[in-house]
Amino acid sequence: MSGDKRHVSSIPSVSWRLRQLSKHQFPCSDRVLEELCGGVSPGKIIELCGPANSGKTQLCFSMVTDCLRHGKKAIIVTTKSIPRRSLKRFPNPDNLFIVQVFSMLDLLGALSSMKTESYSLVVIDSPQPILQGILGSQNYRGQSLLNEVKLLLGQISEFRLIVYTNGIVSIGGDGHAPALGITWENTPTIRLMVIPIQATPRTQVWRNSNQKAELLFLDNRVRLKWSKEGDYKEA
């Protein structure tokens, strides 16, 4: 009987979980992003995918700025170097941590260390070069490493917000798909695929492959229109 009591008492209470979520919550200044994601909050894994130079990294950095501005800690894990001029834009730089990774083992090490750290926001910029080498692999070692990455992301996101970037590939005519493919398909909570329409101020956004919206940039404002809704919404 006493064993049962010890087991029950070791389960985190609902109130404790809510306190942890509240502890890592921070306001998002981008109302369009808030609507596209159904809220930007701890517990979510958001994938931003699109072609090069479509603003994915800048959007991540905007969320980092919001996080730091409200006194929370953020970490950027990247396969690229970050220009010094980009780092200067962040407030409260003591709360920002940057890790550059070059291999799958580097990525696993960085993710493992986050489980005991109090980051509110985890940004993983351009993991595609590292992950793509083992995606779809029939090698058991490759599948094992991939599953470990997915497991760690799930554990880390329990009380934190995770955002990562991904490229796209062309499929048939004018179709596009996330570059990390089917093996990675169920990893994010929310997937936003951003496709700028050439020679226009418009950008198409797909949410989870089945909801389509359009962003229109006019007069320094962003207007959002869902495909099933009528009027543009001011943002």
VOPA-493701 format. One record per residue: residue in three letters; x, y, z of N, C-alpha, C in turn. Coordinates in steps of 0.2 Angstrom, whole numbers, plus 2048, in hexadecimal, padded with zeros to 3 digits. Example, Ala and Ser with C-alpha at 12.3 -4.5 7.8 and 13.67 -1.06 7.14 Angstrom:
2
PT  type  n.x  n.y  n.z  ca.x  ca.y  ca.z  c.x  c.y  c.z
PT   ALA  842  7E4  827   83E   7EA   827  842  7F0  827
PT   SER  840  7F5  823   844   7FB   824  840  800  827
% end
This chain:
235
PT  type  n.x  n.y  n.z  ca.x  ca.y  ca.z  c.x  c.y  c.z
PT   MET  804  7FA  800   800   800   800  804  806  800
PT   SER  80A  806  804   80E   80C   805  811  80D  7FE
PT   GLY  813  807  7FA   816   808   7F4  812  80C  7EF
PT   ASP  80B  80A  7EF   806   80E   7EB  806  815  7EC
PT   LYS  807  817  7F3   806   81E   7F5  80D  822  7F2
PT   ARG  812  81E  7F3   819   822   7F0  818  823  7E9
PT   HIS  815  81E  7E5   815   81E   7DE  810  824  7DC
PT   VAL  80B  825  7E0   806   82A   7DE  809  831  7E0
PT   SER  80C  831  7E5   80F   838   7E7  815  83A  7E2
PT   SER  818  836  7DF   81D   837   7DA  81A  83A  7D4
PT   ILE  814  83A  7D2   811   83C   7CC  810  844  7CD
PT   PRO  813  848  7C8   812   84F   7C9  80A  851  7C9
PT   SER  808  856  7CD   801   858   7CD  800  85C  7C8
PT   VAL  7F9  85D  7C6   7F7   861   7C1  7F9  869  7C2
PT   SER  7F8  86B  7C9   7FA   872   7CA  802  873  7C9
PT   TRP  806  86E  7CB   80D   86F   7CA  80F  86F  7C2
PT   ARG  80B  86B  7BE   80C   86C   7B7  80A  873  7B4
PT   LEU  805  875  7B7   802   87C   7B5  807  881  7B7
PT   ARG  80A  880  7BD   80F   885   7BF  815  885  7BA
PT   GLN  817  87F  7B8   81D   87F   7B4  81C  882  7AD
PT   LEU  816  881  7AA   814   884   7A4  813  88B  7A4
PT   SER  811  88E  7AA   810   895   7AB  817  898  7AC
PT   LYS  81C  895  7AF   822   897   7B0  826  898  7AA
PT   HIS  825  894  7A4   828   895   79E  824  899  799
PT   GLN  81E  89B  79A   81A   89F   796  81D  8A6  795
PT   PHE  81D  8A8  78E   81E   8AF   78D  81A  8B2  787
PT   PRO  818  8B8  787   814   8BB   782  818  8BB  77B
PT   CYS  814  8BA  776   816   8BA   76F  814  8C1  76C
PT   SER  819  8C5  76A   817   8CB   767  814  8CB  760
PT   ASP  815  8C5  75D   812   8C4   756  80B  8C1  756
PT   ARG  806  8C5  755   7FF   8C2   756  7FE  8BD  750
PT   VAL  801  8BF  74A   7FF   8BA   744  802  8B3  746
PT   LEU  808  8B3  749   80B   8AC   74B  807  8A9  750
PT   GLU  804  8AD  755   800   8AA   75A  7FA  8A7  757
PT   GLU  7F7  8AA  752   7F1   8A7   74F  7F3  8A1  74B
PT   LEU  7F8  8A1  747   7FA   89C   743  7FB  896  747
PT   CYS  7FE  897  74D   800   891   751  7FB  88F  756
PT   GLY  7F5  893  757   7F0   892   75C  7F3  893  763
PT   GLY  7F7  898  763   7FB   89A   769  802  897  769
PT   VAL  806  89C  76C   80E   89A   76C  80F  899  773
PT   SER  80F  893  776   810   891   77D  814  88B  77E
PT   PRO  816  88A  784   81A   884   786  816  87E  785
PT   GLY  819  879  784   816   872   782  815  871  77B
PT   LYS  817  876  776   816   875   76F  81D  874  76C
PT   ILE  81D  870  766   823   870   762  821  873  75B
PT   ILE  823  878  759   821   87C   753  827  87B  74E
PT   GLU  825  879  748   829   878   742  828  87E  73E
PT   LEU  82D  882  73C   82C   887   737  830  885  731
PT   CYS  82D  883  72B   830   881   725  82E  885  71F
PT   GLY  833  886  71B   833   88A   715  839  88A  712
PT   PRO  839  88E  70C   83F   88E   708  845  893  70B
PT   ALA  84B  893  709   850   897   70B  84E  89E  70B
PT   ASN  850  8A2  710   84E   8A9   710  847  8AB  710
PT   SER  843  8A7  713   83C   8A8   714  83A  8AB  71B
PT   GLY  83F  8AC  71F   83E   8AF   726  83D  8AB  72B
PT   LYS  83F  8A4  72B   83E   89F   730  842  8A1  736
PT   THR  849  8A2  735   84D   8A4   73A  84B  8AA  73E
PT   GLN  84A  8AF  73A   848   8B6   73C  842  8B5  741
PT   LEU  83D  8B1  73F   837   8B0   743  839  8AC  74A
PT   CYS  83E  8A8  74A   840   8A5   750  843  8AA  754
PT   PHE  848  8AE  751   84B   8B3   755  846  8B8  758
PT   SER  840  8B9  755   83B   8BE   758  838  8BB  75E
PT   MET  837  8B4  75E   835   8B1   764  83A  8B1  769
PT   VAL  841  8B0  768   846   8B0   76D  846  8B7  770
PT   THR  845  8BC  76C   845   8C3   76F  83F  8C4  774
PT   ASP  839  8C1  772   833   8C2   776  835  8BE  77D
PT   CYS  838  8B8  77C   839   8B4   782  83E  8B8  787
PT   LEU  844  8BA  784   849   8BE   788  846  8C4  78B
PT   ARG  842  8C8  787   83F   8CE   78A  83B  8CD  790
PT   HIS  838  8C7  791   834   8C6   797  838  8C2  79C
PT   GLY  83E  8C2  79C   842   8C0   7A1  843  8B8  7A1
PT   LYS  841  8B5  79C   842   8AD   79B  848  8AC  798
PT   LYS  84A  8A5  798   850   8A3   795  84F  89F  78E
PT   ALA  853  8A0  78A   852   89D   783  859  89A  781
PT   ILE  859  895  77D   85F   892   77A  85E  891  772
PT   ILE  863  893  76F   863   891   767  868  88C  766
PT   VAL  865  887  763   86A   881   760  86A  882  759
PT   THR  870  883  756   870   884   74F  876  880  74B
PT   THR  875  87F  745   87A   87C   741  87E  881  73D
PT   LYS  87C  887  73E   87F   88D   73B  882  892  740
PT   SER  887  896  73E   889   89B   742  884  8A1  742
PT   ILE  884  8A5  748   87F   8AA   748  883  8B1  748
PT   PRO  881  8B5  743   885   8BB   742  885  8BF  749
PT   ARG  88A  8C3  74A   88B   8C7   751  885  8CC  751
PT   ARG  884  8CF  74B   87F   8D4   74B  878  8D2  74C
PT   SER  877  8CB  74B   870   8C8   74D  870  8C7  755
PT   LEU  875  8C6  758   875   8C5   75F  874  8CB  763
PT   LYS  877  8D1  760   876   8D7   763  86F  8DA  764
PT   ARG  86A  8D7  760   863   8D9   760  860  8D6  766
PT   PHE  862  8D1  76A   85F   8CE   76F  85F  8D1  776
PT   PRO  85A  8D2  779   85A   8D5   780  85C  8D0  785
PT   ASN  85F  8D2  78B   860   8CD   790  865  8C8  78D
PT   PRO  86B  8C9  78A   86F   8C4   787  871  8BF  78C
PT   ASP  871  8C0  793   874   8BB   798  86F  8B5  798
PT   ASN  869  8B6  796   864   8B1   796  863  8AD  78F
PT   LEU  868  8AE  78B   868   8AB   784  86E  8A6  784
PT   PHE  86D  8A0  782   872   89B   781  872  899  77A
PT   ILE  878  898  777   879   896   770  87D  890  770
PT   VAL  87B  88B  76C   87F   885   76B  87F  883  764
PT   GLN  885  883  761   886   881   75A  888  87A  75A
PT   VAL  884  876  755   885   86F   755  887  86D  74E
PT   PHE  88B  867  74E   88E   865   747  88C  85E  745
PT   SER  889  85A  74A   888   853   749  882  851  74D
PT   MET  87F  84B  74C   87A   849   74F  87B  848  757
PT   LEU  881  846  758   883   845   75F  883  84C  763
PT   ASP  885  851  75F   885   858   762  87E  85A  764
PT   LEU  879  858  75F   872   85A   760  86F  856  766
PT   LEU  871  850  766   86E   84C   76C  871  84F  772
PT   GLY  877  850  773   87A   853   779  877  859  77B
PT   ALA  876  85E  776   873   864   778  86C  863  77A
PT   LEU  868  85F  777   861   85E   779  861  85A  780
PT   SER  865  856  781   865   852   788  867  857  78D
PT   SER  86B  85C  78C   86D   861   792  867  865  793
PT   MET  862  866  78F   85C   86B   790  857  868  795
PT   LYS  857  862  796   852   85F   79B  853  862  7A2
PT   THR  859  864  7A4   85A   866   7AB  85B  86E  7AB
PT   GLU  85A  871  7A5   85B   878   7A5  854  87C  7A4
PT   SER  854  882  7A7   84D   886   7A7  84C  88A  7A1
PT   TYR  84D  888  79B   84C   88C   795  844  88C  794
PT   SER  842  891  792   83B   892   790  83A  891  789
PT   LEU  83F  893  785   83E   892   77E  845  88E  77B
PT   VAL  843  889  777   849   886   773  848  887  76C
PT   VAL  84D  88A  769   84D   88B   762  852  886  75F
PT   ILE  850  882  75A   855   87E   756  855  880  74F
PT   ASP  85A  884  74D   85A   887   746  85E  882  741
PT   SER  85B  880  73C   85E   87C   737  861  876  739
PT   PRO  85D  871  73C   85F   86B   73E  85F  866  738
PT   GLN  85C  868  732   85C   864   72C  862  861  72A
PT   PRO  868  864  729   86E   861   727  870  85B  72B
PT   ILE  86F  85B  732   871   856   736  86B  850  736
PT   LEU  865  852  736   860   84D   737  85F  849  730
PT   GLN  860  84D  72A   85E   84A   724  863  844  722
PT   GLY  868  844  725   86D   83E   724  86A  837  726
PT   ILE  866  838  72B   863   831   72E  85C  830  72D
PT   LEU  858  835  72A   851   835   729  850  830  724
PT   GLY  84C  82B  725   84A   826   720  84F  821  71F
PT   SER  854  821  724   859   81C   724  857  815  726
PT   GLN  859  810  723   857   809   725  85C  806  72A
PT   ASN  861  80B  72C   866   809   731  863  809  738
PT   TYR  863  804  73C   861   804   742  864  80A  747
PT   ARG  86A  80B  746   86D   810   74A  86B  817  748
PT   GLY  869  818  742   866   81E   740  85F  81F  742
PT   GLN  85B  81A  742   855   81B   745  855  81C  74C
PT   SER  859  818  750   85A   819   757  85B  820  759
PT   LEU  860  823  755   862   82A   756  85C  82F  755
PT   LEU  859  82E  750   853   832   74E  84D  832  753
PT   ASN  84C  82C  756   847   82B   75B  849  82E  761
PT   GLU  850  82E  763   852   831   769  851  839  768
PT   VAL  852  83C  762   851   843   761  84A  844  763
PT   LYS  845  840  760   83E   842   761  83C  841  768
PT   LEU  83F  83C  76B   83D   83B   773  83F  841  777
PT   LEU  845  843  775   848   849   779  844  850  778
PT   LEU  842  850  772   83E   856   770  837  856  774
PT   GLY  834  850  774   82E   84F   778  82F  851  77F
PT   GLN  834  84E  782   836   850   789  837  857  78B
PT   ILE  83B  85A  786   83D   861   787  837  866  787
PT   SER  832  864  782   82D   868   781  827  868  786
PT   GLU  828  863  78B   822   863   78F  820  869  793
PT   PHE  825  86D  795   824   874   798  828  879  794
PT   ARG  82A  878  78E   82E   87D   78A  82B  87E  783
PT   LEU  82C  883  780   82A   884   779  830  882  775
PT   ILE  82F  87E  770   835   87C   76B  833  87F  764
PT   VAL  837  882  761   836   884   75A  83C  882  756
PT   TYR  83B  87F  750   841   87D   74C  83F  87F  745
PT   THR  844  880  741   843   881   73A  845  87B  735
PT   ASN  842  87B  72F   842   876   72B  842  879  724
PT   GLY  845  876  71F   845   878   718  83F  874  715
PT   ILE  83E  875  70E   839   872   70A  83B  86F  704
PT   VAL  838  86A  701   839   867   6FB  833  868  6F6
PT   SER  834  868  6F0   82F   868   6EB  82C  861  6EA
PT   ILE  826  861  6E9   823   85A   6E7  81E  85C  6E2
PT   GLY  81F  859  6DC   81A   85A   6D7  81A  861  6D5
PT   GLY  816  863  6D0   815   86A   6CE  817  86F  6D2
PT   ASP  813  873  6D6   814   878   6DA  814  876  6E2
PT   GLY  814  870  6E3   813   86D   6EA  819  86E  6EE
PT   HIS  819  86E  6F4   81E   86E   6F9  81D  869  6FF
PT   ALA  822  867  702   822   863   708  828  864  70C
PT   PRO  827  863  713   82D   864   718  833  860  716
PT   ALA  839  863  716   83F   85F   714  840  859  718
PT   LEU  83E  859  71E   840   853   723  83C  84D  721
PT   GLY  836  84E  71E   833   848   71B  82E  845  720
PT   ILE  82C  83F  71E   826   83B   721  829  838  728
PT   THR  82F  836  728   832   834   72F  831  839  734
PT   TRP  831  83F  733   832   844   738  82B  847  738
PT   GLU  826  845  734   81F   848   734  81C  84A  73A
PT   ASN  81C  845  73F   818   846   745  81C  849  74B
PT   THR  821  84C  749   825   84F   74F  823  855  751
PT   PRO  821  85A  74D   81E   860   750  817  860  752
PT   THR  815  865  757   80E   866   758  80B  86A  753
PT   ILE  80E  86F  751   80C   873   74C  811  874  746
PT   ARG  80F  873  740   814   874   73A  811  87A  736
PT   LEU  815  87F  735   814   885   731  818  885  72B
PT   MET  816  884  725   819   884   71F  818  88B  71B
PT   VAL  81E  88E  71B   81D   895   718  820  895  711
PT   ILE  81C  898  70C   81D   898   705  81C  89F  703
PT   PRO  821  8A3  702   821   8A9   6FF  81E  8A9  6F8
PT   ILE  81A  8AD  6F5   818   8AD   6EE  81C  8B2  6EB
PT   GLN  820  8B0  6E6   824   8B4   6E3  821  8BA  6DF
PT   ALA  825  8C0  6E0   823   8C6   6DD  81C  8C9  6DF
PT   THR  81A  8C7  6E5   814   8CA   6E9  816  8CB  6F0
PT   PRO  812  8CF  6F3   813   8D0   6FB  80F  8CA  6FF
PT   ARG  80E  8C5  6FC   80A   8C0   6FF  80E  8B9  701
PT   THR  80C  8B6  706   80F   8B0   708  80A  8AB  70A
PT   GLN  80A  8A5  708   806   8A0   70A  808  89C  710
PT   VAL  804  89A  714   806   896   71A  801  890  71B
PT   TRP  804  88B  71B   800   884   71D  802  882  724
PT   ARG  7FC  881  728   7FD   87F   72E  7FB  877  72F
PT   ASN  800  873  730   7FF   86C   731  7FC  869  72A
PT   SER  7FE  86C  725   7FC   869   71E  7F5  869  71C
PT   ASN  7F1  86B  721   7EA   86B   71F  7E6  872  720
PT   GLN  7E9  877  722   7E6   87D   723  7EB  882  720
PT   LYS  7E8  886  71C   7EB   88B   718  7E9  892  719
PT   ALA  7EE  896  71A   7ED   89E   71B  7F2  8A1  716
PT   GLU  7F0  8A8  716   7F4   8AC   712  7F6  8B2  715
PT   LEU  7FD  8B4  715   7FF   8BA   718  800  8C0  713
PT   LEU  7FD  8C6  714   7FE   8CB   710  801  8D1  713
PT   PHE  807  8D3  711   80B   8D9   714  809  8DF  710
PT   LEU  805  8E3  714   803   8EA   711  804  8EF  716
PT   ASP  806  8F5  714   807   8FB   718  809  8F9  71F
PT   ASN  80F  8F5  71F   812   8F4   726  80E  8EF  72A
PT   ARG  809  8EC  728   804   8E8   72B  804  8E1  728
PT   VAL  803  8DC  72C   802   8D5   72A  7FB  8D3  72A
PT   ARG  7F8  8D1  725   7F1   8CF   725  7F1  8C7  724
PT   LEU  7ED  8C4  728   7EC   8BD   728  7E5  8BB  725
PT   LYS  7E5  8B6  720   7DF   8B4   71E  7DF  8AC  71D
PT   TRP  7DB  8A9  721   7DA   8A2   721  7D6  8A0  71B
PT   SER  7D7  89B  718   7D4   899   711  7CD  898  712
PT   LYS  7CA  896  718   7C3   895   71A  7C0  89A  71D
PT   GLU  7C3  8A0  71D   7C0   8A6   720  7C0  8AC  71B
PT   GLY  7BC  8B0  71D   7BA   8B6   718  7BF  8BB  718
PT   ASP  7BF  8BF  71D   7C3   8C6   71D  7CA  8C5  720
PT   TYR  7CF  8CA  71D   7D5   8CA   720  7D5  8CC  728
PT   LYS  7D9  8C9  72C   7DA   8CB   733  7E0  8D0  734
PT   GLU  7DF  8D6  737   7E5   8DA   738  7E9  8D7  73D
PT   ALA  7F0  8D8  73C   7F4   8D5   741  7F9  8DA  744
% end
